[in-house]
Amino acid sequence: MPGWERAAWKMPPFVRHDPLTGGKTQVIYSDANPNVVVSEMKLAPDADIEPKDGMAGAGFVELKMTKLLSET
């Protein structure tokens, strides 16, 4: 997009939650390619950091967005 400054919008760190162990891992993705993990760091189980890392199918995302938008 014209006028959009990509450098001003860095990829934020995400937190991956393991539902089996309760562990949390901070994940840093590449700014150039979000499929590339640059680094991972274990966090304390009580760390309260957002945004959460995860994958979801198109149907889930559609339902989640519909719910979020209907609440506003």
PyMOL Python script that loads the backbone (N, CA, C, O; Angstrom):
from pymol import cmd

cmd.read_pdbstr("""\
ATOM      1  N   MET A   1       0.839  -1.173   0.000  1.00  0.00           N
ATOM      2  CA  MET A   1       0.000   0.000   0.000  1.00  0.00           C
ATOM      3  C   MET A   1       0.891   1.246   0.000  1.00  0.00           C
ATOM      4  O   MET A   1       1.872   1.312   0.740  1.00  0.00           O
ATOM      5  N   PRO A   2       0.558   2.191  -0.800  1.00  0.00           N
ATOM      6  CA  PRO A   2       1.337   3.428  -0.815  1.00  0.00           C
ATOM      7  C   PRO A   2       1.278   4.125   0.555  1.00  0.00           C
ATOM      8  O   PRO A   2       0.213   4.234   1.162  1.00  0.00           O
ATOM      9  N   GLY A   3       2.428   4.587   1.020  1.00  0.00           N
ATOM     10  CA  GLY A   3       2.487   5.310   2.287  1.00  0.00           C
ATOM     11  C   GLY A   3       2.568   4.432   3.523  1.00  0.00           C
ATOM     12  O   GLY A   3       2.735   4.943   4.631  1.00  0.00           O
ATOM     13  N   TRP A   4       2.452   3.109   3.354  1.00  0.00           N
ATOM     14  CA  TRP A   4       2.511   2.206   4.516  1.00  0.00           C
ATOM     15  C   TRP A   4       3.966   1.906   4.824  1.00  0.00           C
ATOM     16  O   TRP A   4       4.718   1.500   3.939  1.00  0.00           O
ATOM     17  N   GLU A   5       4.366   2.102   6.064  1.00  0.00           N
ATOM     18  CA  GLU A   5       5.743   1.890   6.474  1.00  0.00           C
ATOM     19  C   GLU A   5       5.895   0.535   7.143  1.00  0.00           C
ATOM     20  O   GLU A   5       5.618   0.396   8.334  1.00  0.00           O
ATOM     21  N   ARG A   6       6.329  -0.451   6.398  1.00  0.00           N
ATOM     22  CA  ARG A   6       6.480  -1.818   6.903  1.00  0.00           C
ATOM     23  C   ARG A   6       7.408  -1.871   8.107  1.00  0.00           C
ATOM     24  O   ARG A   6       7.152  -2.621   9.049  1.00  0.00           O
ATOM     25  N   ALA A   7       8.473  -1.092   8.092  1.00  0.00           N
ATOM     26  CA  ALA A   7       9.452  -1.112   9.188  1.00  0.00           C
ATOM     27  C   ALA A   7       8.842  -0.658  10.512  1.00  0.00           C
ATOM     28  O   ALA A   7       9.350  -1.007  11.577  1.00  0.00           O
ATOM     29  N   ALA A   8       7.768   0.108  10.457  1.00  0.00           N
ATOM     30  CA  ALA A   8       7.115   0.595  11.685  1.00  0.00           C
ATOM     31  C   ALA A   8       6.235  -0.482  12.322  1.00  0.00           C
ATOM     32  O   ALA A   8       5.776  -0.311  13.452  1.00  0.00           O
ATOM     33  N   TRP A   9       5.996  -1.583  11.617  1.00  0.00           N
ATOM     34  CA  TRP A   9       5.104  -2.642  12.098  1.00  0.00           C
ATOM     35  C   TRP A   9       5.864  -3.959  12.196  1.00  0.00           C
ATOM     36  O   TRP A   9       5.690  -4.851  11.365  1.00  0.00           O
ATOM     37  N   LYS A  10       6.697  -4.071  13.208  1.00  0.00           N
ATOM     38  CA  LYS A  10       7.479  -5.293  13.434  1.00  0.00           C
ATOM     39  C   LYS A  10       6.562  -6.427  13.895  1.00  0.00           C
ATOM     40  O   LYS A  10       5.502  -6.192  14.475  1.00  0.00           O
ATOM     41  N   MET A  11       6.987  -7.643  13.628  1.00  0.00           N
ATOM     42  CA  MET A  11       6.258  -8.824  14.095  1.00  0.00           C
ATOM     43  C   MET A  11       6.392  -8.888  15.620  1.00  0.00           C
ATOM     44  O   MET A  11       7.511  -8.894  16.134  1.00  0.00           O
ATOM     45  N   PRO A  12       5.277  -8.934  16.351  1.00  0.00           N
ATOM     46  CA  PRO A  12       5.385  -8.996  17.812  1.00  0.00           C
ATOM     47  C   PRO A  12       5.761 -10.400  18.281  1.00  0.00           C
ATOM     48  O   PRO A  12       5.574 -11.367  17.542  1.00  0.00           O
ATOM     49  N   PRO A  13       6.283 -10.521  19.490  1.00  0.00           N
ATOM     50  CA  PRO A  13       6.509 -11.858  20.042  1.00  0.00           C
ATOM     51  C   PRO A  13       5.164 -12.477  20.429  1.00  0.00           C
ATOM     52  O   PRO A  13       4.251 -11.777  20.867  1.00  0.00           O
ATOM     53  N   PHE A  14       5.057 -13.773  20.263  1.00  0.00           N
ATOM     54  CA  PHE A  14       3.837 -14.501  20.613  1.00  0.00           C
ATOM     55  C   PHE A  14       4.149 -15.501  21.723  1.00  0.00           C
ATOM     56  O   PHE A  14       5.311 -15.837  21.955  1.00  0.00           O
ATOM     57  N   VAL A  15       3.111 -15.972  22.402  1.00  0.00           N
ATOM     58  CA  VAL A  15       3.288 -16.966  23.458  1.00  0.00           C
ATOM     59  C   VAL A  15       2.506 -18.221  23.089  1.00  0.00           C
ATOM     60  O   VAL A  15       1.293 -18.180  22.883  1.00  0.00           O
ATOM     61  N   ARG A  16       3.223 -19.328  23.012  1.00  0.00           N
ATOM     62  CA  ARG A  16       2.626 -20.631  22.727  1.00  0.00           C
ATOM     63  C   ARG A  16       2.312 -21.307  24.058  1.00  0.00           C
ATOM     64  O   ARG A  16       3.183 -21.423  24.920  1.00  0.00           O
ATOM     65  N   HIS A  17       1.073 -21.750  24.223  1.00  0.00           N
ATOM     66  CA  HIS A  17       0.626 -22.419  25.447  1.00  0.00           C
ATOM     67  C   HIS A  17       0.505 -23.916  25.181  1.00  0.00           C
ATOM     68  O   HIS A  17      -0.150 -24.320  24.220  1.00  0.00           O
ATOM     69  N   ASP A  18       1.118 -24.734  26.007  1.00  0.00           N
ATOM     70  CA  ASP A  18       1.024 -26.193  25.886  1.00  0.00           C
ATOM     71  C   ASP A  18      -0.060 -26.671  26.848  1.00  0.00           C
ATOM     72  O   ASP A  18       0.141 -26.643  28.062  1.00  0.00           O
ATOM     73  N   PRO A  19      -1.209 -27.110  26.325  1.00  0.00           N
ATOM     74  CA  PRO A  19      -2.306 -27.503  27.204  1.00  0.00           C
ATOM     75  C   PRO A  19      -2.019 -28.766  28.028  1.00  0.00           C
ATOM     76  O   PRO A  19      -2.650 -28.983  29.062  1.00  0.00           O
ATOM     77  N   LEU A  20      -1.090 -29.584  27.584  1.00  0.00           N
ATOM     78  CA  LEU A  20      -0.785 -30.819  28.324  1.00  0.00           C
ATOM     79  C   LEU A  20       0.111 -30.575  29.525  1.00  0.00           C
ATOM     80  O   LEU A  20      -0.111 -31.140  30.595  1.00  0.00           O
ATOM     81  N   THR A  21       1.130 -29.730  29.350  1.00  0.00           N
ATOM     82  CA  THR A  21       2.081 -29.496  30.435  1.00  0.00           C
ATOM     83  C   THR A  21       1.839 -28.190  31.178  1.00  0.00           C
ATOM     84  O   THR A  21       2.344 -28.000  32.285  1.00  0.00           O
ATOM     85  N   GLY A  22       1.066 -27.284  30.572  1.00  0.00           N
ATOM     86  CA  GLY A  22       0.857 -25.973  31.170  1.00  0.00           C
ATOM     87  C   GLY A  22       2.016 -25.031  30.911  1.00  0.00           C
ATOM     88  O   GLY A  22       2.009 -23.896  31.388  1.00  0.00           O
ATOM     89  N   GLY A  23       3.014 -25.486  30.161  1.00  0.00           N
ATOM     90  CA  GLY A  23       4.178 -24.661  29.867  1.00  0.00           C
ATOM     91  C   GLY A  23       3.874 -23.572  28.857  1.00  0.00           C
ATOM     92  O   GLY A  23       2.921 -23.664  28.083  1.00  0.00           O
ATOM     93  N   LYS A  24       4.707 -22.534  28.882  1.00  0.00           N
ATOM     94  CA  LYS A  24       4.560 -21.425  27.955  1.00  0.00           C
ATOM     95  C   LYS A  24       5.910 -21.140  27.306  1.00  0.00           C
ATOM     96  O   LYS A  24       6.955 -21.195  27.955  1.00  0.00           O
ATOM     97  N   THR A  25       5.864 -20.835  26.015  1.00  0.00           N
ATOM     98  CA  THR A  25       7.067 -20.534  25.257  1.00  0.00           C
ATOM     99  C   THR A  25       6.846 -19.272  24.453  1.00  0.00           C
ATOM    100  O   THR A  25       5.859 -19.158  23.728  1.00  0.00           O
ATOM    101  N   GLN A  26       7.764 -18.319  24.579  1.00  0.00           N
ATOM    102  CA  GLN A  26       7.699 -17.119  23.751  1.00  0.00           C
ATOM    103  C   GLN A  26       8.326 -17.452  22.404  1.00  0.00           C
ATOM    104  O   GLN A  26       9.420 -18.013  22.339  1.00  0.00           O
ATOM    105  N   VAL A  27       7.619 -17.101  21.326  1.00  0.00           N
ATOM    106  CA  VAL A  27       8.073 -17.412  19.971  1.00  0.00           C
ATOM    107  C   VAL A  27       8.244 -16.108  19.198  1.00  0.00           C
ATOM    108  O   VAL A  27       7.346 -15.266  19.165  1.00  0.00           O
ATOM    109  N   ILE A  28       9.415 -15.958  18.576  1.00  0.00           N
ATOM    110  CA  ILE A  28       9.698 -14.803  17.724  1.00  0.00           C
ATOM    111  C   ILE A  28       9.743 -15.292  16.286  1.00  0.00           C
ATOM    112  O   ILE A  28      10.512 -16.194  15.954  1.00  0.00           O
ATOM    113  N   TYR A  29       8.913 -14.692  15.427  1.00  0.00           N
ATOM    114  CA  TYR A  29       8.881 -15.043  14.013  1.00  0.00           C
ATOM    115  C   TYR A  29       9.631 -13.985  13.206  1.00  0.00           C
ATOM    116  O   TYR A  29       9.760 -12.838  13.634  1.00  0.00           O
ATOM    117  N   SER A  30      10.114 -14.379  12.051  1.00  0.00           N
ATOM    118  CA  SER A  30      10.823 -13.476  11.148  1.00  0.00           C
ATOM    119  C   SER A  30       9.879 -12.386  10.632  1.00  0.00           C
ATOM    120  O   SER A  30       8.730 -12.661  10.288  1.00  0.00           O
ATOM    121  N   ASP A  31      10.375 -11.151  10.582  1.00  0.00           N
ATOM    122  CA  ASP A  31       9.589 -10.069   9.980  1.00  0.00           C
ATOM    123  C   ASP A  31       9.402 -10.295   8.483  1.00  0.00           C
ATOM    124  O   ASP A  31       8.368  -9.936   7.920  1.00  0.00           O
ATOM    125  N   ALA A  32      10.398 -10.887   7.846  1.00  0.00           N
ATOM    126  CA  ALA A  32      10.355 -11.084   6.399  1.00  0.00           C
ATOM    127  C   ALA A  32       9.521 -12.290   5.991  1.00  0.00           C
ATOM    128  O   ALA A  32       8.940 -12.300   4.906  1.00  0.00           O
ATOM    129  N   ASN A  33       9.454 -13.324   6.862  1.00  0.00           N
ATOM    130  CA  ASN A  33       8.725 -14.547   6.536  1.00  0.00           C
ATOM    131  C   ASN A  33       8.120 -15.117   7.817  1.00  0.00           C
ATOM    132  O   ASN A  33       8.838 -15.722   8.613  1.00  0.00           O
ATOM    133  N   PRO A  34       6.818 -14.938   8.032  1.00  0.00           N
ATOM    134  CA  PRO A  34       6.202 -15.388   9.277  1.00  0.00           C
ATOM    135  C   PRO A  34       6.152 -16.912   9.448  1.00  0.00           C
ATOM    136  O   PRO A  34       5.704 -17.399  10.487  1.00  0.00           O
ATOM    137  N   ASN A  35       6.601 -17.659   8.453  1.00  0.00           N
ATOM    138  CA  ASN A  35       6.703 -19.110   8.596  1.00  0.00           C
ATOM    139  C   ASN A  35       8.005 -19.526   9.268  1.00  0.00           C
ATOM    140  O   ASN A  35       8.180 -20.695   9.614  1.00  0.00           O
ATOM    141  N   VAL A  36       8.926 -18.572   9.457  1.00  0.00           N
ATOM    142  CA  VAL A  36      10.239 -18.865  10.008  1.00  0.00           C
ATOM    143  C   VAL A  36      10.299 -18.431  11.475  1.00  0.00           C
ATOM    144  O   VAL A  36      10.087 -17.262  11.799  1.00  0.00           O
ATOM    145  N   VAL A  37      10.593 -19.401  12.359  1.00  0.00           N
ATOM    146  CA  VAL A  37      10.770 -19.102  13.777  1.00  0.00           C
ATOM    147  C   VAL A  37      12.213 -18.663  13.982  1.00  0.00           C
ATOM    148  O   VAL A  37      13.143 -19.411  13.680  1.00  0.00           O
ATOM    149  N   VAL A  38      12.399 -17.454  14.494  1.00  0.00           N
ATOM    150  CA  VAL A  38      13.734 -16.911  14.737  1.00  0.00           C
ATOM    151  C   VAL A  38      14.271 -17.420  16.072  1.00  0.00           C
ATOM    152  O   VAL A  38      15.440 -17.792  16.177  1.00  0.00           O
ATOM    153  N   SER A  39      13.413 -17.435  17.089  1.00  0.00           N
ATOM    154  CA  SER A  39      13.843 -17.927  18.396  1.00  0.00           C
ATOM    155  C   SER A  39      12.647 -18.342  19.239  1.00  0.00           C
ATOM    156  O   SER A  39      11.516 -17.914  19.008  1.00  0.00           O
ATOM    157  N   GLU A  40      12.930 -19.185  20.222  1.00  0.00           N
ATOM    158  CA  GLU A  40      11.942 -19.621  21.206  1.00  0.00           C
ATOM    159  C   GLU A  40      12.581 -19.538  22.581  1.00  0.00           C
ATOM    160  O   GLU A  40      13.766 -19.830  22.739  1.00  0.00           O
ATOM    161  N   MET A  41      11.790 -19.138  23.583  1.00  0.00           N
ATOM    162  CA  MET A  41      12.300 -19.020  24.939  1.00  0.00           C
ATOM    163  C   MET A  41      11.219 -19.491  25.913  1.00  0.00           C
ATOM    164  O   MET A  41      10.084 -19.016  25.872  1.00  0.00           O
ATOM    165  N   LYS A  42      11.584 -20.429  26.786  1.00  0.00           N
ATOM    166  CA  LYS A  42      10.646 -20.913  27.800  1.00  0.00           C
ATOM    167  C   LYS A  42      10.318 -19.785  28.772  1.00  0.00           C
ATOM    168  O   LYS A  42      11.187 -18.997  29.143  1.00  0.00           O
ATOM    169  N   LEU A  43       9.059 -19.720  29.176  1.00  0.00           N
ATOM    170  CA  LEU A  43       8.598 -18.720  30.129  1.00  0.00           C
ATOM    171  C   LEU A  43       8.120 -19.398  31.401  1.00  0.00           C
ATOM    172  O   LEU A  43       7.850 -20.599  31.413  1.00  0.00           O
ATOM    173  N   ALA A  44       8.018 -18.631  32.458  1.00  0.00           N
ATOM    174  CA  ALA A  44       7.466 -19.136  33.710  1.00  0.00           C
ATOM    175  C   ALA A  44       5.997 -19.488  33.488  1.00  0.00           C
ATOM    176  O   ALA A  44       5.305 -18.794  32.743  1.00  0.00           O
ATOM    177  N   PRO A  45       5.507 -20.565  34.130  1.00  0.00           N
ATOM    178  CA  PRO A  45       4.112 -20.971  33.938  1.00  0.00           C
ATOM    179  C   PRO A  45       3.101 -19.879  34.294  1.00  0.00           C
ATOM    180  O   PRO A  45       1.993 -19.859  33.758  1.00  0.00           O
ATOM    181  N   ASP A  46       3.481 -18.969  35.201  1.00  0.00           N
ATOM    182  CA  ASP A  46       2.542 -17.919  35.597  1.00  0.00           C
ATOM    183  C   ASP A  46       2.692 -16.646  34.772  1.00  0.00           C
ATOM    184  O   ASP A  46       2.044 -15.643  35.074  1.00  0.00           O
ATOM    185  N   ALA A  47       3.534 -16.664  33.735  1.00  0.00           N
ATOM    186  CA  ALA A  47       3.714 -15.485  32.879  1.00  0.00           C
ATOM    187  C   ALA A  47       2.405 -15.181  32.163  1.00  0.00           C
ATOM    188  O   ALA A  47       1.780 -16.067  31.580  1.00  0.00           O
ATOM    189  N   ASP A  48       2.003 -13.925  32.215  1.00  0.00           N
ATOM    190  CA  ASP A  48       0.751 -13.504  31.585  1.00  0.00           C
ATOM    191  C   ASP A  48       1.082 -12.547  30.451  1.00  0.00           C
ATOM    192  O   ASP A  48       1.020 -11.328  30.613  1.00  0.00           O
ATOM    193  N   ILE A  49       1.435 -13.116  29.298  1.00  0.00           N
ATOM    194  CA  ILE A  49       1.887 -12.323  28.156  1.00  0.00           C
ATOM    195  C   ILE A  49       0.981 -12.622  26.960  1.00  0.00           C
ATOM    196  O   ILE A  49       0.586 -13.767  26.739  1.00  0.00           O
ATOM    197  N   GLU A  50       0.670 -11.615  26.220  1.00  0.00           N
ATOM    198  CA  GLU A  50      -0.139 -11.747  25.012  1.00  0.00           C
ATOM    199  C   GLU A  50       0.666 -11.199  23.842  1.00  0.00           C
ATOM    200  O   GLU A  50       1.645 -10.493  24.085  1.00  0.00           O
ATOM    201  N   PRO A  51       0.329 -11.468  22.626  1.00  0.00           N
ATOM    202  CA  PRO A  51      -0.752 -12.300  22.143  1.00  0.00           C
ATOM    203  C   PRO A  51      -0.372 -13.779  22.124  1.00  0.00           C
ATOM    204  O   PRO A  51       0.805 -14.139  22.114  1.00  0.00           O
ATOM    205  N   LYS A  52      -1.394 -14.617  22.118  1.00  0.00           N
ATOM    206  CA  LYS A  52      -1.172 -16.056  22.097  1.00  0.00           C
ATOM    207  C   LYS A  52      -0.836 -16.514  20.679  1.00  0.00           C
ATOM    208  O   LYS A  52      -1.321 -15.960  19.693  1.00  0.00           O
ATOM    209  N   ASP A  53       0.005 -17.535  20.611  1.00  0.00           N
ATOM    210  CA  ASP A  53       0.401 -18.137  19.346  1.00  0.00           C
ATOM    211  C   ASP A  53      -0.463 -19.359  19.111  1.00  0.00           C
ATOM    212  O   ASP A  53      -0.779 -20.083  20.056  1.00  0.00           O
ATOM    213  N   GLY A  54      -0.842 -19.598  17.891  1.00  0.00           N
ATOM    214  CA  GLY A  54      -1.623 -20.790  17.586  1.00  0.00           C
ATOM    215  C   GLY A  54      -2.080 -20.780  16.143  1.00  0.00           C
ATOM    216  O   GLY A  54      -1.895 -19.808  15.411  1.00  0.00           O
ATOM    217  N   MET A  55      -2.676 -21.882  15.762  1.00  0.00           N
ATOM    218  CA  MET A  55      -3.200 -22.010  14.413  1.00  0.00           C
ATOM    219  C   MET A  55      -4.665 -22.404  14.514  1.00  0.00           C
ATOM    220  O   MET A  55      -5.071 -23.116  15.433  1.00  0.00           O
ATOM    221  N   ALA A  56      -5.445 -21.932  13.558  1.00  0.00           N
ATOM    222  CA  ALA A  56      -6.869 -22.264  13.523  1.00  0.00           C
ATOM    223  C   ALA A  56      -7.319 -22.314  12.068  1.00  0.00           C
ATOM    224  O   ALA A  56      -6.780 -21.613  11.212  1.00  0.00           O
ATOM    225  N   GLY A  57      -8.299 -23.138  11.809  1.00  0.00           N
ATOM    226  CA  GLY A  57      -8.849 -23.240  10.466  1.00  0.00           C
ATOM    227  C   GLY A  57      -9.754 -22.061  10.139  1.00  0.00           C
ATOM    228  O   GLY A  57     -10.127 -21.293  11.026  1.00  0.00           O
ATOM    229  N   ALA A  58     -10.102 -21.920   8.880  1.00  0.00           N
ATOM    230  CA  ALA A  58     -10.918 -20.796   8.418  1.00  0.00           C
ATOM    231  C   ALA A  58     -12.284 -20.765   9.095  1.00  0.00           C
ATOM    232  O   ALA A  58     -12.788 -19.689   9.415  1.00  0.00           O
ATOM    233  N   GLY A  59     -12.887 -21.927   9.318  1.00  0.00           N
ATOM    234  CA  GLY A  59     -14.204 -21.983   9.966  1.00  0.00           C
ATOM    235  C   GLY A  59     -14.161 -21.453  11.383  1.00  0.00           C
ATOM    236  O   GLY A  59     -15.043 -20.701  11.796  1.00  0.00           O
ATOM    237  N   PHE A  60     -13.129 -21.845  12.140  1.00  0.00           N
ATOM    238  CA  PHE A  60     -12.976 -21.363  13.512  1.00  0.00           C
ATOM    239  C   PHE A  60     -12.785 -19.854  13.525  1.00  0.00           C
ATOM    240  O   PHE A  60     -13.401 -19.144  14.319  1.00  0.00           O
ATOM    241  N   VAL A  61     -11.925 -19.376  12.638  1.00  0.00           N
ATOM    242  CA  VAL A  61     -11.641 -17.937  12.589  1.00  0.00           C
ATOM    243  C   VAL A  61     -12.916 -17.171  12.244  1.00  0.00           C
ATOM    244  O   VAL A  61     -13.182 -16.123  12.833  1.00  0.00           O
ATOM    245  N   GLU A  62     -13.693 -17.670  11.316  1.00  0.00           N
ATOM    246  CA  GLU A  62     -14.948 -17.004  10.945  1.00  0.00           C
ATOM    247  C   GLU A  62     -15.895 -16.920  12.135  1.00  0.00           C
ATOM    248  O   GLU A  62     -16.485 -15.870  12.387  1.00  0.00           O
ATOM    249  N   LEU A  63     -16.043 -18.019  12.867  1.00  0.00           N
ATOM    250  CA  LEU A  63     -16.929 -18.018  14.035  1.00  0.00           C
ATOM    251  C   LEU A  63     -16.415 -17.094  15.131  1.00  0.00           C
ATOM    252  O   LEU A  63     -17.192 -16.365  15.747  1.00  0.00           O
ATOM    253  N   LYS A  64     -15.123 -17.122  15.372  1.00  0.00           N
ATOM    254  CA  LYS A  64     -14.520 -16.267  16.407  1.00  0.00           C
ATOM    255  C   LYS A  64     -14.693 -14.793  16.063  1.00  0.00           C
ATOM    256  O   LYS A  64     -15.072 -13.996  16.921  1.00  0.00           O
ATOM    257  N   MET A  65     -14.417 -14.425  14.811  1.00  0.00           N
ATOM    258  CA  MET A  65     -14.565 -13.033  14.384  1.00  0.00           C
ATOM    259  C   MET A  65     -16.020 -12.584  14.452  1.00  0.00           C
ATOM    260  O   MET A  65     -16.299 -11.459  14.868  1.00  0.00           O
ATOM    261  N   THR A  66     -16.947 -13.443  14.053  1.00  0.00           N
ATOM    262  CA  THR A  66     -18.378 -13.110  14.132  1.00  0.00           C
ATOM    263  C   THR A  66     -18.773 -12.848  15.575  1.00  0.00           C
ATOM    264  O   THR A  66     -19.484 -11.883  15.858  1.00  0.00           O
ATOM    265  N   LYS A  67     -18.322 -13.690  16.486  1.00  0.00           N
ATOM    266  CA  LYS A  67     -18.632 -13.508  17.906  1.00  0.00           C
ATOM    267  C   LYS A  67     -18.042 -12.197  18.425  1.00  0.00           C
ATOM    268  O   LYS A  67     -18.736 -11.423  19.084  1.00  0.00           O
ATOM    269  N   LEU A  68     -16.764 -11.942  18.131  1.00  0.00           N
ATOM    270  CA  LEU A  68     -16.111 -10.727  18.599  1.00  0.00           C
ATOM    271  C   LEU A  68     -16.785  -9.469  18.038  1.00  0.00           C
ATOM    272  O   LEU A  68     -16.973  -8.493  18.765  1.00  0.00           O
ATOM    273  N   LEU A  69     -17.142  -9.485  16.778  1.00  0.00           N
ATOM    274  CA  LEU A  69     -17.768  -8.317  16.161  1.00  0.00           C
ATOM    275  C   LEU A  69     -19.191  -8.087  16.648  1.00  0.00           C
ATOM    276  O   LEU A  69     -19.653  -6.946  16.679  1.00  0.00           O
ATOM    277  N   SER A  70     -19.892  -9.150  17.029  1.00  0.00           N
ATOM    278  CA  SER A  70     -21.255  -8.985  17.520  1.00  0.00           C
ATOM    279  C   SER A  70     -21.291  -8.431  18.946  1.00  0.00           C
ATOM    280  O   SER A  70     -22.322  -7.928  19.391  1.00  0.00           O
ATOM    281  N   GLU A  71     -20.166  -8.523  19.663  1.00  0.00           N
ATOM    282  CA  GLU A  71     -20.089  -8.029  21.035  1.00  0.00           C
ATOM    283  C   GLU A  71     -19.845  -6.520  21.085  1.00  0.00           C
ATOM    284  O   GLU A  71     -19.995  -5.903  22.140  1.00  0.00           O
ATOM    285  N   THR A  72     -19.469  -5.920  19.946  1.00  0.00           N
ATOM    286  CA  THR A  72     -19.158  -4.486  19.958  1.00  0.00           C
ATOM    287  C   THR A  72     -20.362  -3.634  19.663  1.00  0.00           C
ATOM    288  O   THR A  72     -20.259  -2.408  19.638  1.00  0.00           O
TER     289      THR A  72
END
""", "prot")
cmd.dss("prot")
cmd.show_as("cartoon", "prot")
cmd.util.cbc("prot")
cmd.orient("prot")
